[in-house]
């Protein structure tokens, strides 16, 4: 028996003590980032799909922590109260993670987006490195030229561009 089957069996055993099935382990078939939902496919029954499975507990237009699962990975979903609605609690592999607190946002997807209001960490770092690259200093014989180690700063800027989105 594989790890997935062991987890499914243990969850089914536990939840059966407390009434109808309250958890499921299924495969993510598709994700709708705009609606904060996904479609889950039951691995045991090819014809059984769960549409509009929530990625957040309440779909009220507010957002705090959202894990967007990668299509094809497994997801653990729980039933929301006595309703027929389901919500993803954990995933085997995330495609994107987004955290919002007030006017701050932190998103991970092929790099990091750190944002407060309209300001991003990438823009701050880009402006800083551009300023350093253009740095000149007044001397007794006139202004200096650009820093002699400008190549170092160009390399750092490339690394920042790859790290932050």
N, C-alpha and C positions, 0 to 999 in steps of 0.2 A: 504494500500500500504506500503510495507517494505521500509527501508532506501535505499537499493540497487536500487529499482524501482524509488524512488524519485530522487536519484542522476542521474540515467540514463535519466529520463524524463527532468530534468533541463538542463543537458548537451546537449541533443538532441534539445531542444528548443533554447538554446543559439547558438549552431553551425548551426542550420538551417537558421539563419539570415545571415550567411556568406558563403553560398554555400553548397557543398556536405558535407556529414557527415565527421567531422574532429576528432571526439572522439568516443571511444567505451568503455563500461564497460563489461568485459567478465571474464570467469574463466580460471585460469592457468591450462592447461592440462599436460604440461611437460616443463622442462627447460634443455637447453644445455649450461652448464657453459663454455665449451671450445669455443663455437661459440658466446657466449653472446647473445643468442636468447631464445625464448620460443614459445610454441604453445598455442594460446588462443581459447577457445570454446565459441561461442556466446550462451548465456543463453536462448535467445528467439528462436533460430533455431539450433537444435541438429546437423544438417548436415553442418552447417557453421563453419569452423575452419580457423583460421588465422595462417599460418605457418611462421616461421622465423621472428617473431616479435622481434625487437631489444630491448636489455636491455640498450644500449648506443646509442646516436644519430648517431655517425659515427663509422663504423667498420673498423678502419684503423690500428689496431695493437697497438694503444696507449690506455691507460686506465687511468681514473681519479676516478670517483665515479660510482660504479655499485651496484644496488640493485637486488639481485637474489630472485624472489618471491617464496613462498612456493607453491608446487603443491596443487591445490584445492582451493586456495584463489582467490579473485577477483583481477583484475588489470585494471587500467585506462590506455588506450593507446591513443595516438594521431597520426594522419597521418603526415608523414614527407613531408612537402611542397606539391607539386602537384602530388607526386609520389603515388604508391600503397603500399609503405612501411609504417609500423607502428612501434611505439616505446612505451614501457611501461614508464609511467610517475609516477605512484603511485601504491602501492599494499596494500591489506588488511593485509597481514602478510608476512614479509620477512624471508627467510631461511638463507640468508647471505648478509652482506653488506661489500663492499671492497672499500677502498679509497687509491689511489696512488698519491703521490706528489713527483716528482723527484725520488730519490732512497729510499723514505720512503713508507711503506705500513702499513695500519691499517685494519685488517679484524675482523669482528665479526661473529662468528658461534660457538655456544656452548662454548664460551670463547673468549678471545681476543688475536690476534696476532699483536704485535707492532714490526716493523722491520725497520732497516735502513741499507741498503746494505745487508751484510750477518749476521749482528748482530741482535739478538732479545732481547726484554725486559725479556722474560722468562729465556733465557740463562744467562743474566747478573744477575738476581735475584738468579738463581740456584747457580752460581759461588760464589756470595756474601755469601749466606747462607751456602754453603759447607765450605767456608773459615772460617766463624765464628764457625762452628761446630768443626773444626780442630784446632782452636786457642789455642796456648799455650804461656805462658809468662815465661821468665827467672826470677827466684827468687834467694834468697840467698842460698836456699837448692836445687837448680836445676830447671829444667823446670816444669811448672805446668801441670796438666792433662787437659783434655778437659773441657770446661765450665760446671759448675755445673747445669746450666739451659739449657743444650743441648736439652732436650725434648721440650722446648719452640721453639727453632729454627727448630727442626724437624717438629713440628706442623705448623709453618709458611711456611716451604717449601711445605708441603702438600697443604696448602691453595693457594700458588703461582701456584702449578701444576694444581689445579682446575680452577684457574682464567685465566691464560695465556695458550695459545696453541702454 
